[in-house]
């Protein structure tokens, strides 16, 4: 199915997401923060990146900005459990303006996560190559 990168600073949450999507047949890698996620994204071709918004080092908004500036076609799902700190609508809007396709709140509805992943796989196509990087 799809190759997915999960960037999540809470290890248990990342493991749960990885397990759910692996059961569905996807190949899933994980990163502990935005800086690691950006490094890993540069080494592999992912169809979808799921990134937490509030993380140490580089946050999810930095990740979204990097991915949209670097790749022509990649599905981006932003997730957050800290949205109440600044207001859900504000975070949704910022993440979407920067290029996220969807914003989901933690505690995740795993059926919604699965359907969102499947939708983005369909939207962006299943095969991403190095040719999909945006040329400067």
N, C-alpha and C positions, 0 to 999 in steps of 0.2 A: 504494500500500500504506500503510505507516505513516509518520508524521513522527517522527523520532528525534533526540534531542540526545545527543551524546557529550561528556562532560566528562572530559578527560584531560590531565594536565600534560606528558606526554611526546608531543611533536608527532607523531613517526613512528607511535607506537601509535595515536593518534587518527586519523591518515590511513588506516592499514590498516583499522581498524574501519569508518570511513566508506566506503572503497572496497568492502569486502566487502558491506556492507548496501545501498549504492547499486546494485551489480550485481544484488542481489535485488529492486530496484525501489522501495526506500524512499527518502524524502527525508531527508537527514541533515545536521544542523548540528553544529558543534563549538565547544567552549569550552576555554580553556587552564587554568582553575582553577575552584574552586567559586563564588567571588564572581561571576565572569563568567557561569558557568552559571546561577546564580540570576537574574541580570539578564536573560539571554536567555530563560530559561523563563517569566519574567513577561511577555514581549512576544509570545510565540508559543504556540500550542496543540500540545503534544507528546503522542503516544500513549505513548512510551517514553523514559525517560532512562537512559543508561548512564553511570555515574559511577565514576571511580577513587576509592578510599577515601583513600589517602595523597597529599595535594596541599598546596601552599603556599596562603596566603590563607585560604580556607575549605576544609575537607576534605570528603570525600564523606559523612561521617556528618552534617555540618551540612546538606549538600544534601538528603540523604534526609529528615531531620527537617523541613526547609522544605517539600519537595514533599508529604509526607504531611499536613502541617498546612494546606496551601494548596489541594490538588486532591482531588476526590472519587475520580476514576478516572485513574490514570496507572501504567503499568508501570515499575518501577524495578529495574535490574540493577546491582549493585555489582561492581566488578572490583578486584583487588588483586594486586600483585606483591610487596608488602612485608609480607605477613601473617606471614612467619616471624619478624619482629621482635618481635611480641607473641603469636604463636600463632594459627594458622588458625581453630581452633574459637572462640576469643574474638571475633575480628573477624566471623566468620560470624554468631555469636549477636547481637552488638551491631547489626550492619547489619540483620539480620532483625527484631529487636525494634523498631528505629526505623522500619521499614516497607519495607525492600527486599523485592522478591519473590524474588530469587535473588542468590546471591553466586558469582561465577566467578573462578577464579584465572588470572593471566597466567602463562605464555604461554598465550594463549587457544586453545582447541579451537574453530575457527571453525564447524564443523558444530554443536557444542553451542551456540555463540552464536546461530547462525541459528535453531535449533529453539527456543531460549529466547525469542527475539524473536517468532517466530511464535506460540508458546504465549501470550505476554502480549498480543499483538494480539488473539487469540481471546478471552482472558479479559476484557479491558477494552473490547473493541469498537474499531472502526476510527475512529470519529469522536469527537473531543473538542472541546467548545466552551467558550467563556468561562463558560457556565452551570455547568461542572463544577468551578469554584472553590468551595471551601467558604465559605459565608457565615458571618461572625462574628456 
